[in-house]
Amino acid sequence: MTTGDLAETMWSATAAPAPTTDSLDTDITVSVAIVGAGYTGLSTALHLARRGIEAVVLEAHDIGSGGSGRNGGHLTPTFHFRPEFSLTNLKKRLGDETAARLIDLQTGAADLIFGLVDKYGIDCELERVGCIHAAHTPSMMPALEEKHADYQSLGRPMQLLDRDQTATLTGSDKFHGAWVYENAGHLQPLSYARGLARAALKEGARIFTGSPVNRLERRGTKWRLTTPHGTVTADFVVLATGAYSSALWPRLKRTYAHFRLGCAATAPLSTEIRRAVLPQNNHLVDTRRDTFALKFDAAGRLVTAFNVSGLRGMSRRNMAALVARRYSWVWPQLASAKWDFFWTGAIDLRADLFPRLFELGPGLVTAIGFSGRGIPTGTAMGTVLADYLSGTQKEALAAPLEQPSYVPPLMRLVARMMIPRFRRQDAQAMRDDGLEPPRF
Ligand SMILES: Cc1cc2nc3c(=O)[nH]c(=O)nc-3n(C[C@H](O)[C@H](O)[C@H](O)COP(=O)(O)OP(=O)(O)OC[C@H]3O[C@@H](n4cnc5c(N)ncnc54)[C@H](O)[C@@H]3O)c2cc1C
């Protein structure tokens, strides 16, 4: 399966309508041209337009066609959960002051999104609930305790749960404790992208869909972007193309590894099951390195995101067998759940798993490396890009603006090959704790 048509996603079937947009069929001149109508591009356009700066978004397909319309819907405004990506390590890497700004940006992103949803009345099934990070085996608890201690310095609400409390919150006895980060949520990702687009349009930005930028060239002090039926001349350009970057700026693709993920969704589940599985409607990830992430949508469909490297991603049948085995093990009530939708998408992965703002040329910038956290990170990076393009000095930006650095060419391959190894490690961790690992 490729990262195919947006129409095959469950989000497409249930999303709030998209605003009406046309393709570009003329030549225009603006201050800022933004390539890509995902969270990053739309948030940048919205925050520029709010400051009265003319911004035009050019999208090859439809609003949210990339990762923004096909993701798992988790709004988890932390950095990656693995212990090596702790706030403490981020400070060591970036220095206290720069790290503090980036940490504020990322952990403040839930409030940013809650505020945008309220201000613009975005209809996106937003639930303001804690994200459960559940231990799949007892020996994972020290890492979650460390995470809790690390993030406690932020003064935000969070809790550590023991096994019984976790069973109550998840409805499953398969977890051995959990860290719950409260200032989080989940939403309908495509509706959120469409809502951001509506908000940007309302503030005066322009969005052209069905308008692939095929050429980007420097002409004197300006940039010229060419689409099949029109051109844009701009002082500044934002490449907000995420993992869906084309050959437009070839070196951009070298700044991240393109990594496929899959999603599956059930038909709406019965009220009885809804009361038993994640009864407080939290979203959940577990400590497996071969992670699974899940949440309910507003109609009671269970939606899950997972790695689809190798055989498991090759067909709907393989994906169906995997999710059925996984979830009926965690919640036996789900044994007869009907899995209706399967789709895939891509994320832009960096080895160090934190987001970057790169200056690719004079007035040409990109935000990349969201590594599966694009709902909060893309929205928040849009505010930083808007700050930069409206005159904030580089040194004062919430995320450092750097010269591009490239991921090793083999990273994508290695990332894929790691999945079988991760699965073995997950199973071994259970055996080491005297537990029988499930067969998935
Ligand atoms: C299966 C899956 C599950 C995920 N789960 C989560 C989750 O639960 N929570 C979370 O926070 N993140 C999640 N992510 C990651 C998140 O979806 C992305 O990080 C985020 O959507 C990236 O947003 P973006 O705006 O940077 O890029 P995108 O949304 O990918 O948008 C890029 C856009 O650029 C357009 N484009 C590319 N080239 C051109 C061109 N030449 N001309 C015009 N347009 C162009 C594309 O068509 C696309 O619409 C998940 C991703 C996937 C795939």
The ligand as a Tripos MOL2 file, in Angstrom:
@<TRIPOS>MOLECULE
LIG
   53    58     1     0     0
SMALL
NO_CHARGES

@<TRIPOS>ATOM
      1 C1         -0.4400    7.6860    9.9760 C.3       1 LIG1
      2 C2          0.0540    8.9310   10.6940 C.ar      1 LIG1
      3 C3         -0.2760    9.1000   12.0190 C.ar      1 LIG1
      4 C4          0.1490   10.2650   12.6830 C.ar      1 LIG1
      5 N1         -0.3170   10.4980   13.9480 N.ar      1 LIG1
      6 C5         -0.0900   11.7080   14.5180 C.ar      1 LIG1
      7 C6         -0.7270   12.0300   15.7380 C.ar      1 LIG1
      8 O1         -1.5170   11.2630   16.2830 O.2       1 LIG1
      9 N2         -0.4370   13.2420   16.2890 N.ar      1 LIG1
     10 C7          0.3990   14.1440   15.6900 C.ar      1 LIG1
     11 O2          0.6330   15.2110   16.2490 O.2       1 LIG1
     12 N3          0.9980   13.8640   14.5030 N.ar      1 LIG1
     13 C8          0.7510   12.6850   13.9030 C.ar      1 LIG1
     14 N4          1.2970   12.4040   12.6750 N.ar      1 LIG1
     15 C9          2.2020   13.4000   12.0580 C.3       1 LIG1
     16 C10         1.4440   14.5920   11.4650 C.3       1 LIG1
     17 O3          0.3630   14.1450   10.6870 O.3       1 LIG1
     18 C11         2.3960   15.4270   10.6110 C.3       1 LIG1
     19 O4          3.5460   15.7330   11.3730 O.3       1 LIG1
     20 C12         1.7580   16.7370   10.1670 C.3       1 LIG1
     21 O5          0.5330   16.5150    9.5400 O.3       1 LIG1
     22 C13         2.7060   17.4930    9.2480 C.3       1 LIG1
     23 O6          2.0470   18.6870    8.8540 O.3       1 LIG1
     24 P1          2.7020   19.6060    7.7600 P.3       1 LIG1
     25 O7          1.8000   20.7580    7.5800 O.co2     1 LIG1
     26 O8          4.1180   19.8940    8.1090 O.co2     1 LIG1
     27 O9          2.7650   18.6990    6.4440 O.3       1 LIG1
     28 P2          1.6140   17.9380    5.6520 P.3       1 LIG1
     29 O10         0.3430   17.8880    6.3950 O.co2     1 LIG1
     30 O11         2.1990   16.6250    5.2230 O.co2     1 LIG1
     31 O12         1.3570   18.8750    4.4080 O.3       1 LIG1
     32 C14         2.2680   19.0220    3.3650 C.3       1 LIG1
     33 C15         1.4690   19.4430    2.1450 C.3       1 LIG1
     34 O13         2.3600   19.9210    1.1490 O.3       1 LIG1
     35 C16         1.7790   19.6100   -0.0980 C.3       1 LIG1
     36 N5          2.8360   19.7170   -1.1170 N.ar      1 LIG1
     37 C17         3.9660   18.9960   -1.2120 C.ar      1 LIG1
     38 N6          4.6900   19.4090   -2.2800 N.ar      1 LIG1
     39 C18         3.9790   20.3970   -2.8750 C.ar      1 LIG1
     40 C19         4.1940   21.2240   -4.0110 C.ar      1 LIG1
     41 N7          5.3010   21.0980   -4.7690 N.pl3     1 LIG1
     42 N8          3.2580   22.1360   -4.3370 N.ar      1 LIG1
     43 C20         2.1340   22.3040   -3.5810 C.ar      1 LIG1
     44 N9          1.8880   21.5450   -2.5000 N.ar      1 LIG1
     45 C21         2.8000   20.6000   -2.1380 C.ar      1 LIG1
     46 C22         1.2290   18.2170    0.0910 C.3       1 LIG1
     47 O14         0.2450   17.9040   -0.8790 O.3       1 LIG1
     48 C23         0.6700   18.3070    1.5130 C.3       1 LIG1
     49 O15        -0.7050   18.6280    1.5400 O.3       1 LIG1
     50 C24         0.9400   11.2410   12.0050 C.ar      1 LIG1
     51 C25         1.2720   11.0460   10.6640 C.ar      1 LIG1
     52 C26         0.8300    9.9130   10.0040 C.ar      1 LIG1
     53 C27         1.1690    9.7490    8.5650 C.3       1 LIG1
@<TRIPOS>BOND
     1     1     2 1
     2     2     3 ar
     3     2    52 ar
     4     3     4 ar
     5     4     5 ar
     6     4    50 ar
     7     5     6 ar
     8     6     7 ar
     9     6    13 1
    10     7     8 2
    11     7     9 ar
    12     9    10 ar
    13    10    11 2
    14    10    12 ar
    15    12    13 ar
    16    13    14 ar
    17    14    15 1
    18    14    50 ar
    19    15    16 1
    20    16    17 1
    21    16    18 1
    22    18    19 1
    23    18    20 1
    24    20    21 1
    25    20    22 1
    26    22    23 1
    27    23    24 1
    28    24    25 2
    29    24    26 1
    30    24    27 1
    31    27    28 1
    32    28    29 2
    33    28    30 1
    34    28    31 1
    35    31    32 1
    36    32    33 1
    37    33    34 1
    38    33    48 1
    39    34    35 1
    40    35    36 1
    41    35    46 1
    42    36    37 ar
    43    36    45 ar
    44    37    38 ar
    45    38    39 ar
    46    39    40 ar
    47    39    45 ar
    48    40    41 1
    49    40    42 ar
    50    42    43 ar
    51    43    44 ar
    52    44    45 ar
    53    46    47 1
    54    46    48 1
    55    48    49 1
    56    50    51 ar
    57    51    52 ar
    58    52    53 1
@<TRIPOS>SUBSTRUCTURE
     1 LIG1         1 GROUP 0 **** ****
